[in-house]
Amino acid sequence: MNSNDTASLLEYLRAVRQRWRFVMLIAAITTGVALAISLSAEERYDASVELLLRGQEPINAVLQPGAGISNNPERDLNTDVQLIKVAGTAHAARRKLGIDRSTDALLAQVETETTNTSNIVTLTARDPDPVLASRVANAFAEAYVEFRVTSARERYAQAAELAQQQLLQLSPAERRTPQGLELQASQRELQIAAALQTGGAEIVRRASVPTSASRPRPKLSGAVGLFLGLLLGIGLALARELVDRRLKNEDAVEAFFDLPILAAIPRAARRGRGLEDPGQREAYGLLAANLRLSAMTRGSRVLMVTSSGPAEGKTSVTFGVARACARLGLKVIAIEADLRHPSFARFTEVSSSPGLAGVLDGSTMVAKALIRLDVDTLQGTKNGAVGGGEVAVLPAGALPDNTQQVLSDPGIGRTIEVARSMADVVLIDTAPVGTVNDAVALTSLVDGVLMVVRLNQTTKEAGRRALRVMNNVDAPLDGLVVTDAGAAETSVYYATAPGPHDAPGTPRQSVGARVESRRD
């Protein structure tokens, strides 16, 4: 197993893709909520007025032209803009409007906006009444211009008054001196400048009555809701992926176990088809062909079929592989060594056999305990040694009180060797190694181990426990058999050849339809 089993970016993307319906549902809900809120909101209208702001000329610039030029005009402009939204301006605007509205409420209706390329300031007022919105915007602009004019004139008037006071302190003779005459000239210039002051603010475009509402904006709200919904849906999908520890696809299974996938058994395309489903039959046939090659090169093959947990399909795999091997002409024996929850009875009638328990207690021999099955129907034909192209099963028999002791008895090894001598392939269905340790003693008696993994059910924790057990006993892990790998597509290439009693061109109906891929 890879040391780092943290989901990669590819796995996260796959998780989002697998849960795309969930993501789209969340996105649809958030979009709907955003649209509902937007459409139910009160309509509001925006009215805008544009102001041209110039820096106010310092008083000493009147007396000394060129003096007092600001070193930071941008800061001065920002200061002037902030002065628009002050309580004094709002008070003056409220008096102009003559409305019963608080100063804070009036200030909350007004917004200002500037650009970096000009001294034009846009003042926008928002109100449910379009006429009132335009009145508020114009009233604020007028109040601010008046404030700037009054402020500038007061500054110059105060400077002229100061010059007047200095003149009054001079004697008639001193007033005729150059200094006195200069002071008199400055006073006159200040008085003239005070009368000519505009405050450096001018309305360049008055607000008109808006004809369409600026709020709400359903399209924008819907787009924002969709975007946030997608983000939320993806986040929730990833959160579910982190919490969900199940192995969901073949790539994740192969990467986690660091073992090859020998076969991927699809779900039955139709209920009731079971092991005779065309896609499943093809998958088992491919696995059986590989086992046949192995049996031909290395002699009889004894394989243990196990899983990390219950209900992962190991008994279904055992019967599927057994039937596929028999169809290739091999002699196959399937031994039921899951003595805690035997499942062979779900597939064939085994109650008449003393089974593995009878062989181990010496009351019968392997050949007599075997039940030969018809490959197509899985119905028992007779007892005795298995022939070529046949399947024989050795069921569990009477269940013992101590399963680990029974499976650790030397007799189980002799039983397996007898089965090896009688068949080309011996399949041993055992209890899940990730749940109980019954099958540990058998790992030294087999040639290979097939680990069954059911997609969307086997968890990483269960798989880690099973691998730990197998690695501790140095079990010969051949590879993985993945079940529930997705429904196979029906194809004419999967069609079963017609039987001898069928009309030409009539597909042969599966007589093994009662056998289902059960979760054993």
FENDAGI-V965063 format. One record per residue. N is the residue number from 1. SS is DSSP state (H for helix, E for strand, C for the rest). Layout:
# FENDAGI-V965063
n = <N:N>
ss = <SS:SS>
This chain:
# FENDAGI-V965063
n = <1:2:3:4:5:6:7:8:9:10:11:12:13:14:15:16:17:18:19:20:21:22:23:24:25:26:27:28:29:30:31:32:33:34:35:36:37:38:39:40:41:42:43:44:45:46:47:48:49:50:51:52:53:54:55:56:57:58:59:60:61:62:63:64:65:66:67:68:69:70:71:72:73:74:75:76:77:78:79:80:81:82:83:84:85:86:87:88:89:90:91:92:93:94:95:96:97:98:99:100:101:102:103:104:105:106:107:108:109:110:111:112:113:114:115:116:117:118:119:120:121:122:123:124:125:126:127:128:129:130:131:132:133:134:135:136:137:138:139:140:141:142:143:144:145:146:147:148:149:150:151:152:153:154:155:156:157:158:159:160:161:162:163:164:165:166:167:168:169:170:171:172:173:174:175:176:177:178:179:180:181:182:183:184:185:186:187:188:189:190:191:192:193:194:195:196:197:198:199:200:201:202:203:204:205:206:207:208:209:210:211:212:213:214:215:216:217:218:219:220:221:222:223:224:225:226:227:228:229:230:231:232:233:234:235:236:237:238:239:240:241:242:243:244:245:246:247:248:249:250:251:252:253:254:255:256:257:258:259:260:261:262:263:264:265:266:267:268:269:270:271:272:273:274:275:276:277:278:279:280:281:282:283:284:285:286:287:288:289:290:291:292:293:294:295:296:297:298:299:300:301:302:303:304:305:306:307:308:309:310:311:312:313:314:315:316:317:318:319:320:321:322:323:324:325:326:327:328:329:330:331:332:333:334:335:336:337:338:339:340:341:342:343:344:345:346:347:348:349:350:351:352:353:354:355:356:357:358:359:360:361:362:363:364:365:366:367:368:369:370:371:372:373:374:375:376:377:378:379:380:381:382:383:384:385:386:387:388:389:390:391:392:393:394:395:396:397:398:399:400:401:402:403:404:405:406:407:408:409:410:411:412:413:414:415:416:417:418:419:420:421:422:423:424:425:426:427:428:429:430:431:432:433:434:435:436:437:438:439:440:441:442:443:444:445:446:447:448:449:450:451:452:453:454:455:456:457:458:459:460:461:462:463:464:465:466:467:468:469:470:471:472:473:474:475:476:477:478:479:480:481:482:483:484:485:486:487:488:489:490:491:492:493:494:495:496:497:498:499:500:501:502:503:504:505:506:507:508:509:510:511:512:513:514:515:516:517:518:519:520>
ss = <C:C:C:C:C:C:C:C:H:H:H:H:H:H:H:H:H:H:C:H:H:H:H:H:H:H:H:H:H:H:H:H:H:H:H:H:H:H:H:H:C:C:C:E:E:E:E:E:E:E:E:E:E:C:C:C:C:C:H:H:H:H:H:C:C:C:C:C:C:C:C:C:H:H:H:H:H:H:H:H:H:H:H:H:H:C:H:H:H:H:H:H:H:H:H:H:H:C:C:C:C:C:H:H:H:H:H:H:C:E:E:E:E:E:C:C:C:C:C:E:E:E:E:E:E:E:E:C:C:H:H:H:H:H:H:H:H:H:H:H:H:H:H:H:H:H:H:H:H:H:H:H:H:H:H:H:H:H:H:H:H:H:H:H:H:H:H:H:C:C:C:H:H:H:H:C:C:H:H:H:H:H:H:H:H:H:H:H:H:H:H:H:H:H:H:H:C:C:C:C:E:E:E:E:E:C:C:C:C:C:C:C:C:C:E:C:C:H:H:H:H:H:H:H:H:H:H:H:H:H:H:H:H:H:H:H:H:H:H:H:H:H:H:C:C:E:C:C:C:H:H:H:H:H:H:H:H:C:C:C:E:E:E:E:E:C:C:C:C:C:C:C:C:H:H:H:C:H:H:H:H:H:H:H:H:H:H:H:H:H:H:H:H:H:H:H:H:H:C:C:E:E:E:E:E:E:E:C:C:C:C:C:C:H:H:H:H:H:H:H:H:H:H:H:H:H:H:C:C:C:C:E:E:E:E:E:C:C:C:C:C:C:C:H:H:H:C:C:C:C:C:C:C:C:H:H:H:H:H:H:C:C:C:C:C:H:H:H:H:C:E:E:E:C:C:C:C:C:C:E:E:E:E:C:C:C:C:C:C:C:E:E:E:E:C:C:C:C:C:C:C:C:H:H:H:H:H:H:C:H:H:H:H:H:H:H:H:H:H:H:H:H:C:C:E:E:E:E:E:C:C:C:C:C:C:C:C:H:H:H:H:H:H:H:H:C:C:E:E:E:E:E:E:E:C:C:C:C:E:H:H:H:H:H:H:H:H:H:H:H:H:H:C:C:C:C:E:E:E:E:E:E:E:C:C:C:C:C:C:C:C:H:H:H:C:C:C:C:C:C:C:C:C:C:C:C:C:C:C:C:C:C:C:C:C:C:C:C:C:C>
